[in-house]
Amino acid sequence: MKIKFMLLLLSVVLGTGNLNAQHTIEGIHYITGKPVQVTIKNGKIKKVKAIKNPDKTYDYYIAPGFFDNQVNGFAGVSFAFGESDLAEEGIFKATNELWKKGVTTYLPTLTTNDLDVLRKNFKMLSKVMNDKELRGSIPGFHLEGPFINPEDGYRGAHPKQYVCLPDWGEFMKLYRAADEKILELTLAPEMPGAQELIKKCSDKGIVVAVGHHNATKEQLDEAVAKGARISTHLGNGCANMINRHKNPLWPQLANDDLMISIICDGFHLLPEEIKTFFKVKGVDKTIITSDVTSYAALEPGIYKTETGETIELTPEGMLCYPAQKVLYGSASPISKGVGHIMEVTGCSLADAIQMASTNPAKLYGLNDRGTLDEGKRADIILFKINDSKIDLLKTYVEGEMVYEKK
Ligand SMILES: [Zn+2]
């Protein structure tokens, strides 16, 4: 009994058994490049203090955890494919596996599918998202489709039979099923009814994105004027053969009021595309996303999707959909994108983290996270960088360590 009490006392002192206990984490600050000590209390950052005369050399960085705004699934768990056998345990599993990659916040992304399946999955996700075990890692959802362009190429891997015209009534049914937690809607602005839907969703505070579209300059500019704020995975969800003058890429690059998200997994975009997009939009208007699917973290090979499509995961980690000669989403977590964009553009670590953590938090108005500042959630990662690759050491969510590299 006495030993038990002593152990309990020890765990409280060490901060391992009491969420409210204060503890500190140290590392090289991702912006200043100098060692800092971060004090954590009640799951939040209480203080960030420079370590003046460190008595040891730090060889790892400290930064806010990653925020991925496009997660279709992870590690065998899918949020919306086919019949979708999404279960509560799957949501916990995907979240835990994402923590192991440094992702402390993500938007489960539901893509074009049967509307009943979408509603069913939104219901389940919105019920589970507030579970204490998930520690607030899921603040809401991204609905990508079904109001996209049905043409081959632009549609990408979204099943054609479920693509439908933008419709406020249908959207609201999904929105209510999601307990009003759809934070982002990706649609094609050229479809009939799209501009009206953009306006209505924007007025509600939902982030509207353009994606899987073939909008003209006029349609694109009108969408932005009506409230659209970001291009979803610019350079993808686009036909392979396009007109060199009139294509959907130029207007999206030319519109200064439009942010972009880009998939930096080394397969979705060429280095020169990433470099150019980044030069045009800059660090404040670029978000790194993953578009990661349930096939992430699986063995290479041929897979049958739940809708019966044949897809291939190559040994290099490329996920292909041979029937349409397009990629079938990604198998690389956002952490890969952080290293890749630094390598390709020469941007700083501070810039890369801003694009993978700070910018998305800001876009959705989630002011409680996204930076390593006092008062923010203690969603923190410790990592090294080797050969432009993030080597994750530890992940903390709300101040609790949820992953440590063995
Ligand atoms: Zn997409």
Boltz pocket constraint, residues with backbone or C-beta under 6 A from the ligand:
constraints:
  - pocket:
      binder: B
      contacts: [[A, 144], [A, 156], [A, 211], [A, 212], [A, 233], [A, 237]]
      max_distance: 6.0
